[in-house]
């Protein structure tokens, strides 16, 4: 059994996490650029987003960022110093030692290259080993996300049949998770040892 995880008061600083190809840094208002807003409004980027069909402005993105709770963090995904997407975790359920993780990779040119998998891996590692949570989880109807977390050892907990409606179609929503005792180091995502 893992040690007791204490609740956190106040806003903890967002971490800086470094992998082999990906660096995750706190996402702030300075990253809400025209390019970023274009990702939020790109139908292909948002094909599996519950925000689909919602036009987002820079002001909307700033409001969202300022509305986050103390136990929610958005991290910018950087590849070669270039912002290519975001990964978010929280809110953290301190009582039950778990947190939700979600991701948006806006730069379509890097899709399929493992960047999202490395970002989710780094956040999972941080929450399960550094913070001491027992579980990370997500729900998604995005086949690419489900393949990504499968590579990381996440398990399917259940399928909510036809839970998500987009237009005239309904999609299954799959609930997935990873427990601390199931976490495994993936050398391909770890920063090279100096």
N, C-alpha and C positions, 0 to 999 in steps of 0.2 A: 504494500500500500504506500502511496506517495505521501510525502509530508503535507502538512496543513498549508493551504494557500490563503494568505490574509487578504482582506479587502483593502482597496487602495482609496485613500481620500485625496481629493484634489486631482489636478491634471498631471499625469506623468509625462515626462518628455518622450516624444516619439523616438524610436531607435534609428540608428544608421546601421544597416546590415549589408555586408559585403560578401558576394559570392564569386564564382569564377568569371562570369561575364556580366553579371547584374549587380548594381549597387542600388539599395533602397534608401531614400532620404526622406525626411519629413516634407510633405506636400504643403505648400503655403500659397497665399494669394498671388505671389509673383509668378507662379506656374500656370495661372489661368490666363493663357494667351489666346489669340485668335485660332491658332492651330489646335489647342486643347479644346476650345469650344466647338471647333469643327468636328473633332472626334465624337463629342457628345451628341452631335446632330447627324452623324454619318449613318445612314440606314444599314450599311453592311457591318459596321463596327457594333451597332446596337441590335443586330438581327435577333439575338437571344437575350435581350435586356427587357426587363419589365417596364423600362422607361420608353419603350418604342413608341414613336409617334408624338412624343412630347418635345417641343422645341425648347432648347436650353440656351440662355444667354450667359454672358460673363457675370452679370449681377446675380442670376440664379445660382451659378456655381459658387460664388462668394457667400451667398446666403446659406447654401448647403454646408459649406466648410465651417462657417461660424456657428452652425446649429449642432455640430457634433458634440456628443457627451464627453465627459472627462475620460471615459474609458474606451473611446473610439479614436482610431488614428488612420489617416490616409498617408501612404508613402508613395512617392514618385519612383517609378521604375526607370533607372538610367542605364543605358547601354553605351559605352564609350562616351559617357558624359551627356548623352542626348536623352531627353525625356521621351519615353515611348509608351507610357501607360501608368496606371496606378494600381496599387493593391491596398485594400482596406481591411482592418480587423476591428472587431468590437461590434456592439458593446460587449464588454467582458462580464460574464456572470461569475462574480467572485465567489459567491456561495457554492456554486457547483463547479468552479474551476474550469470554465469553458468559454470559448469565443467563436464568433462567426468570422469567416474570411470570404472576401469577394475580390474580383479582379476585372480590370478593363485594360486591354492592350489596344491602343488606338492606332499605332503605326502598322498598317496592314502588311507592309513590306517585310516585317519580321515574323509574321504569323508562321507557325509550324517549325520554328527554329529552337523551341525549348525555353524561350525567354520567360513565358508565363509560368511554366513548371518551376523554373529556378526561383522566380519571385515568390510563388506560393510555398515552395520548400523553405526559403529563408525565413518567411514569416512564421511558418509552422515550427521550424526549429527554435526560433526565438521564443514563441509562446509556450512551447512544450518543455524546453530545456532551460532557458534563461528565466522566464517569468514563473515557470512551475505549474502551468495549467495542466489539467488532466486530459483535455479534449479540445480539438478544433473541429469545426463543422461548416457545412454549406448546403444550400439546396440550389439546384440548377436544372434547367431544361436544355442547356447548351452541350451538345455532344463533344465538342472540343474540350470544354472544361472537365467533363466527366472522364475523358481519356487522360487529360493532364493529371488529375488527382489519382487516377488508377495507377499511373506510373510511380506515384509517390507512396503507394501503399494504403491509400484511403480505402475505406470499405463502404459499400452501399448498405444503408440502413433500411431503406424503403423507397417505394415509388408511390407518389400521390398521382393517381391516374387522372389524366386530363385536367390537371389543377390550374394550368396557365392558359389564358385565352389571349390570342393575338389575332385581331380581326375576326374572321369567320372560323378560325381553327383553334383546337385545344391541344395542348401538349402535356405529356407526363412531366412531373417535377420530381427529380431524384434527390433524396437526402443522403449525403455522404459525410463521413467523419474519419478522423485519425485520433487514436488514443496515444498518450505519452509512451506507454509501454510498447506500442507498435512502431514508433518513430525509428527510422533507420537513417544513418548518415549515407548520403549519396555523394561519393567523391567527385563525380562530374560537376556538381554544383558548388563544391567547397572552394573557397579562395586558395590559391597555391600557397603552400607554406614557404616562409622566407628563410 
